[in-house]
Amino acid sequence: MENHGPKPIRCKAAVSRAAGEPLAIEEIVVDPPKSHEVRIRIICTSLCHSDVTFWRMKDFPGIFPRIFGHEAFGVVESVGEHVEEFAAGDAVVPTFLGQCSECVDCRSTRSNMCSKYRFAVRPGMPRDGTTRFSDGQGRPLHHFLGVSSFTEYTVVDVNQVVKVNPAMPPALACLLSCGASTGIGAAWKQAKVEPGSAVAIFGLGAVGLAVAEGARICGASKIIGVDINPEKYELGKKFGVTQFINPKELGEKPVHQAIIEMTDGGADYCFECIGLAALMNDAFRSSRDGWGKTIILGVEMHGAPLSISSHEILHGKSVVGSTFGGVKPKQDIPILAAKYLNKELELDKFITHEVGLKDINEAFDLLLQGKSVRCTIWMDK
């Protein structure tokens, strides 16, 4: 019988051939989606610090050649067998974190970490470990976080795809795929910031600024940004930051002492968005006795353990880790999209630059130089 199903697609992709080297625009082949998979035509994508972290890695889980990218917006091109949730033409965002909606964790309000299909940095698809990409010579190309969006077409597991309102502007829907949702969710879902709260944010990169935006819409009255880049204060104001601390300008005074003085006893919620154990400790010490909560979003860049005072934690403080800001993708991303469309959530200010796929290495340069918050990468420019 003749096979009328989806066929392989030839398209352009930005391929990473070696750690830390510029990406190369190549023609690749994207296989049809298998069972429980969706093939997506990517409209736009953006560069996240996690892409850069793994792009630099010479040892596993750094693996090459690979197609990076995990923050994107696209349209469903075709679906594999047993896919009932999506159809060709649906506006969607892929996410690095899956939601099966069946396991005990997905059904619980206390977790966003699917236990049936656990998060892992794999070189292939989550169910069978194989790739859907090959280069012009037929050699396999590895996936990244189950998304791989630096390509005109990609294949993603159905658990890692979220349908979004087509009224969402593509570049802004793209932000909800990772960075914006992570920071906003950390304030909204993980910390549950209350109106009138005092918040301290360590690191005003894209995620830290998204925490500020989340704290703003939750009604925080004091949002303190901590960053060694003095230019971040003016930028932070656009996202709701009310006060700014540059640790380099404090002299002998520790950061935590400055925050305790500014908040009359310590911040109600502290967020570490850099990934340094020393800053995680600073954040903890800056939180208020009795109920202060420290949320850690940064992945420790040197693998160092977190060390906090065993005496100080007895004062009623707590520390909690956060993946994707506690956001359940299929449940919460549509809510955030609705908040944007209702003018409650401001997303436009995150986008500072735009490039076409052929100029993707410019996006890397801008991020590495600290010049961009988010750079949108368009497939058709």
Secondary structure, 3 states (H helix, E strand, C coil): CCCCCCCCEEEEEEEECCCCCCCEEEEEEECCCCCCEEEEEEEEEECCHHHHHHHHCCCCCCCCCECCCCEEEEEEEEECCCCCCCCCCCEEEECCCCCCCCCHHHHCCCCCCCCCCCCCCCCCCCCCCCCCEECCCCCEEECCCCCCCCECEEEEEHHHEEECCCCCCHHHHHHCCCHHHHHHHHHHHHHCCCCCCEEEEECCCHHHHHHHHHHHHHCCCEEEEECCCCCHHHHHHCCCCCEEECHHHCCCCCHHHHHHHHHCCCECEEEECCCCHHHHHHHHHHECCCCCEEEECCCCCCCCCCCCCCCHHHHCCEEEECCHHHCCHHHHHHHHHHHHHCCCCCCHHHEEEEEEHHHHHHHHHHHHCCCCCEEEEECCC
